[in-house]
Amino acid sequence: MTELLVGTRKGLFVLEGEPGAEFEATARAFPGEPVEYALRDPRTGLLLASVTSAFYGPKIWRADDPAGEWQAAEGVALPGDGERALERIWAIVPGEADGVLYAGGDPGVLFESRDGGASWELNRALWEHPTRPSWQPGAGGLCLHSIVPWPGDPWRLALGLSAVGVWLTDDGGETWRHGNRGLVARYLPEDAREAELTLCVHSLERAPRRPERMFMQFHGGVYRSDDAGETWTEIGAGLPSDFGFPLALDPADPDSAYVIPLSGDGDRVTPGGRVRVYETRDAGATWIARGDGLPQRDAYLTVLRQAFAARGEGPALELYFGATSGDVFGSGDAGATWFGAATRLPPVLSVRAA
């Protein structure tokens, strides 16, 4: 049985089912409120959800049962000088050490928990970085949306920020440096493309079995790094556009990546009204369109950066993505064929599978 945690503009939906058939909605939480992100910590089974209340602002909530009582975590706040407000929490990611979790948010902030998400502290080194006054937001805000640990090493971490590029640490977040060499901001005028703090990363993932290899969906292209994010090579040739948000990998294959291109930054829908997921199994040298079972006409969907999830690996890899139309699609055979998992939900912000 697969469990999907689907964050929407009107609450969290828990879907359960088997690949190939429509899933059942077994629980709903936070009705009427935007749930930016939700996951089940694989180490403990605990549920965590980021909820942006119109009255109370962003909070992280925890529960054992999605239909039961949720408890608000402590410490999810910015320093009390009042100059900047916490806008939202974009992602929550388990760390490599026991009990450690990370949360990324707007305005470009990283929170750390060492007690399973009950309490959080702001990473001061990133918050007080001397370049911060020059940071510029992307269209969705100054969002820290990608948090990528290094398997087995709690000291190494990579971050993706829009629009401030890739940040790397080898000392557990005590210091940070850029990992942006090779990225080209073609969406900017040529005389402004050399600026390191205008690089709009959309998604960042690491290959678990070859952790120095990383893949990125950029505002203008898809990139690969073979040196742990220090330098990047563009690999988007063969895709229908250089714009998109989500990215997923097959944990069993360091040469694999899946992306869902959109027409462009001015028309953020699936190209030509055809919904297709593009797969590479040769590290980006070639791409194959996978659309068997997906709408192939008059389907202008938008799939956001957190709304693409993977479960398992190899030939039985399960893939799921949700759209702002309220549709959720899935594959139980590594993207070869697809099925409708849910319809008529509120606009989907995030999908995670367990």
C-alpha positions in Angstrom: 0.0 0.0 0.0 1.3 3.4 -1.0 0.5 6.6 1.0 0.5 10.0 -0.6 0.6 13.2 1.4 -0.8 15.8 -0.9 -0.5 19.4 0.2 -3.0 21.7 -1.4 -4.3 25.3 -1.2 -7.1 24.0 0.9 -5.6 21.5 3.3 -3.6 18.3 3.5 -5.1 15.2 1.8 -3.9 11.6 2.6 -4.4 9.2 -0.3 -3.8 5.5 -0.1 -3.8 2.9 -2.8 -1.9 0.5 -5.1 -0.3 1.7 -8.3 -2.6 1.3 -11.3 -5.9 2.3 -9.7 -7.4 5.4 -8.2 -6.4 6.1 -4.7 -8.7 6.6 -1.7 -8.7 9.8 0.3 -8.4 8.4 3.9 -7.9 11.6 5.8 -7.8 15.4 5.6 -6.2 17.9 7.9 -6.0 21.8 8.0 -9.1 22.3 5.9 -9.2 25.7 4.1 -5.5 26.4 4.8 -2.6 26.2 2.4 -0.4 23.2 3.2 2.9 23.9 1.5 4.6 20.6 2.3 4.0 17.4 4.3 6.1 14.3 4.8 6.3 11.2 7.0 9.7 10.9 8.6 10.9 7.5 7.5 12.9 7.0 10.7 10.0 7.5 13.1 6.8 7.5 11.1 6.0 10.9 12.4 4.0 13.3 10.2 5.2 16.8 9.7 3.3 19.5 7.8 4.1 23.1 6.9 0.9 25.2 7.0 0.6 28.9 6.1 -2.2 30.5 8.1 -3.6 33.8 7.0 -3.9 34.8 10.7 -0.9 33.1 12.4 1.6 32.9 9.5 3.7 29.8 8.7 4.0 27.0 11.2 5.3 23.4 11.3 2.9 20.8 12.8 3.5 17.2 14.0 1.2 14.2 14.4 1.3 10.5 14.7 -2.1 10.1 12.9 -3.2 12.6 10.2 -6.8 12.3 11.4 -5.8 12.9 15.0 -4.4 15.8 17.0 -1.6 17.9 15.5 0.9 19.8 17.7 2.6 23.0 16.7 6.4 23.0 16.8 8.4 25.7 18.6 11.0 28.1 17.3 9.7 28.5 13.7 10.3 32.3 13.7 12.7 34.9 12.6 14.6 37.2 15.0 12.4 39.8 16.7 13.7 42.9 15.0 10.6 43.0 12.8 12.4 44.0 9.6 11.7 40.7 7.8 8.6 38.4 8.1 8.6 34.7 7.7 6.5 34.1 4.6 6.3 30.3 4.4 8.1 27.0 4.9 8.8 25.4 1.5 10.3 22.1 2.5 11.0 19.8 5.4 13.8 17.2 5.0 15.2 14.5 7.4 18.9 14.9 8.1 21.5 12.2 8.4 21.9 12.3 12.2 19.3 10.9 14.6 16.5 13.3 15.2 17.8 15.9 12.8 15.4 17.7 10.4 15.8 20.7 8.2 13.2 23.2 7.0 13.7 25.8 4.3 11.6 28.9 3.9 11.1 32.4 2.6 13.0 34.8 3.0 15.9 32.4 2.2 16.1 30.8 5.7 17.1 27.4 7.0 15.8 26.0 10.3 17.3 23.0 12.1 15.7 20.6 14.5 17.5 18.1 16.7 14.5 16.6 18.4 12.4 15.1 15.6 10.8 18.4 14.7 9.4 19.4 18.1 11.6 22.5 18.2 13.6 24.5 15.7 16.5 26.9 15.5 17.4 29.3 12.8 20.7 28.7 11.0 22.5 31.9 11.9 25.4 31.5 9.5 23.1 31.6 6.5 20.8 34.2 8.0 23.7 36.5 8.7 25.7 35.8 5.5 27.4 39.0 4.4 26.0 38.7 0.9 22.4 38.6 2.1 21.7 42.3 1.4 22.3 41.5 -2.3 19.9 38.5 -2.5 17.0 38.9 -4.9 13.8 36.9 -4.8 12.4 34.9 -7.7 8.8 35.2 -8.9 7.7 33.0 -6.0 9.7 34.8 -3.4 13.1 34.4 -1.8 12.6 30.7 -1.2 14.9 28.1 0.1 13.1 25.1 -1.4 15.7 22.4 -1.8 17.7 20.8 1.0 20.0 17.9 0.0 21.9 16.0 2.6 24.9 13.8 1.8 24.1 10.1 2.6 25.9 9.0 5.7 27.6 12.3 6.3 25.7 14.8 8.6 28.2 17.6 8.0 27.7 18.0 4.2 24.6 19.7 2.9 23.5 21.4 -0.3 20.8 24.0 -0.6 18.8 25.5 -3.6 17.5 29.0 -3.3 15.5 31.1 -5.7 17.1 33.3 -6.9 20.4 33.0 -5.0 21.7 29.8 -6.5 23.3 26.8 -4.8 24.9 26.9 -1.4 27.2 24.2 0.1 28.5 23.4 3.5 31.0 20.8 4.8 30.8 21.7 8.4 27.2 21.2 9.3 26.1 24.7 8.4 28.7 26.7 10.3 29.9 28.2 7.0 28.5 28.4 3.5 29.9 28.8 0.0 28.5 29.0 -3.5 28.3 26.1 -5.9 27.3 28.0 -9.1 30.0 27.6 -11.6 28.6 26.7 -15.0 25.1 28.0 -14.5 23.9 30.5 -17.1 21.1 32.9 -16.3 19.8 33.3 -19.9 16.6 35.0 -18.5 18.8 38.0 -17.7 20.4 40.5 -20.1 23.8 39.4 -21.1 25.6 42.1 -19.1 23.9 40.8 -15.9 24.5 37.1 -16.3 27.8 37.0 -14.3 26.1 37.9 -11.0 26.2 34.9 -8.7 23.2 36.1 -6.6 20.6 36.1 -9.4 20.6 32.4 -10.2 17.1 31.0 -10.0 17.4 27.3 -9.0 14.0 25.5 -9.2 14.8 22.0 -7.8 17.9 20.2 -6.7 18.4 16.4 -6.1 21.3 14.1 -5.3 21.9 10.6 -6.6 22.0 8.5 -3.3 24.4 5.8 -4.7 26.7 8.3 -6.2 26.3 11.3 -3.9 28.8 13.6 -5.8 26.3 13.5 -8.7 23.5 16.0 -8.5 20.8 17.1 -10.9 19.1 20.5 -11.1 16.0 22.0 -12.8 17.0 25.6 -13.4 14.9 28.5 -14.5 16.6 28.2 -17.8 17.7 24.6 -18.4 18.5 21.2 -16.7 22.0 20.7 -15.3 24.1 18.0 -13.8 27.0 18.2 -11.4 29.6 15.4 -10.9 31.6 17.1 -8.2 29.0 17.5 -5.4 27.6 20.8 -6.7 30.8 22.8 -7.2 30.4 23.0 -11.0 27.5 22.3 -13.4 27.0 21.1 -17.0 23.8 21.8 -19.0 22.1 18.6 -20.1 18.7 19.9 -21.3 19.2 19.3 -25.1 16.3 17.3 -26.4 13.7 18.7 -24.0 10.8 20.7 -25.4 11.7 23.7 -23.3 14.3 24.9 -20.8 11.8 25.8 -18.1 10.2 23.7 -15.4 9.9 23.2 -11.7 9.9 19.6 -10.4 12.6 16.9 -10.5 12.8 13.3 -9.4 15.5 10.5 -9.4 15.6 6.8 -9.3 17.7 6.0 -6.2 19.0 2.8 -7.9 20.5 4.6 -10.9 22.8 7.6 -10.6 22.3 8.3 -14.3 18.6 8.7 -14.0 16.4 11.8 -13.7 12.8 12.8 -14.5 11.6 16.3 -15.3 8.3 17.8 -16.3 8.9 20.7 -18.7 6.6 23.7 -18.9 6.3 26.0 -21.9 8.2 28.9 -20.4 8.4 31.4 -17.6 5.6 33.4 -19.4 3.4 30.4 -20.0 3.8 27.9 -17.2 1.8 25.1 -18.6 2.6 21.7 -20.2 3.8 22.4 -23.8 1.1 22.0 -26.5 -1.5 20.8 -24.0 0.3 17.4 -23.7 1.3 16.1 -20.3 4.6 14.3 -20.5 7.3 13.3 -18.1 10.8 13.2 -19.6 13.3 10.6 -18.5 17.0 10.2 -18.9 19.0 7.0 -18.1 22.3 8.3 -19.4 22.9 11.3 -17.2 21.2 13.7 -19.6 22.8 12.7 -22.9 19.3 11.8 -24.2 15.7 12.2 -23.0 12.7 10.0 -23.6 9.1 11.4 -23.4 6.8 9.3 -21.2 3.1 10.0 -21.6 1.3 6.6 -21.9 -1.8 7.1 -19.7 -1.4 10.9 -19.3 -3.7 13.5 -21.1 -2.3 14.2 -24.5 -4.6 17.0 -25.7 -6.2 20.1 -24.3 -4.4 19.6 -21.0 -2.6 22.8 -20.0 -1.4 21.8 -16.5 1.0 23.4 -14.1 3.2 21.2 -11.9 5.0 23.0 -9.1 8.4 22.3 -7.7 7.4 20.2 -4.7 4.6 18.3 -6.5 6.7 15.4 -7.8 7.6 12.4 -5.7 9.3 9.0 -6.0 9.0 5.8 -3.9 11.1 2.7 -4.3 13.7 2.1 -7.0 14.5 0.3 -10.2 11.9 -1.2 -12.5 9.3 -0.9 -9.7 10.0 2.8 -9.0 6.7 4.6 -8.3 6.4 8.2 -9.4 3.6 10.6 -8.5 2.9 14.2 -9.4 0.1 16.7 -8.8 -1.1 19.7 -10.7 -2.7 23.0 -9.9 -5.8 21.6 -11.7 -6.3 19.3 -8.7 -5.3 16.1 -10.6 -2.7 13.6 -9.2 -1.1 11.1 -11.6 1.0 8.1 -10.8 3.3 5.4 -12.3 4.2 2.0 -10.8 6.7 1.0 -13.5 9.3 3.8 -13.4 7.4 6.1 -15.7 6.6 3.6 -18.6 2.9 3.9 -18.0 0.7 6.3 -16.0 -2.7 6.3 -14.2 -5.0 8.8 -12.5 -4.5 8.6 -8.7 -6.9 11.4 -7.8 -9.0 14.2 -9.4 -10.9 17.3 -8.3 -8.6 18.1 -5.4 -7.8 21.8 -4.6 -4.7 23.1 -6.4 -1.8 20.8 -5.5 1.3 22.4 -3.9 3.3 19.3 -2.9 3.2 15.5 -3.1 5.3 13.1 -1.0 5.0 9.3 -1.1 5.6 6.7 1.7 
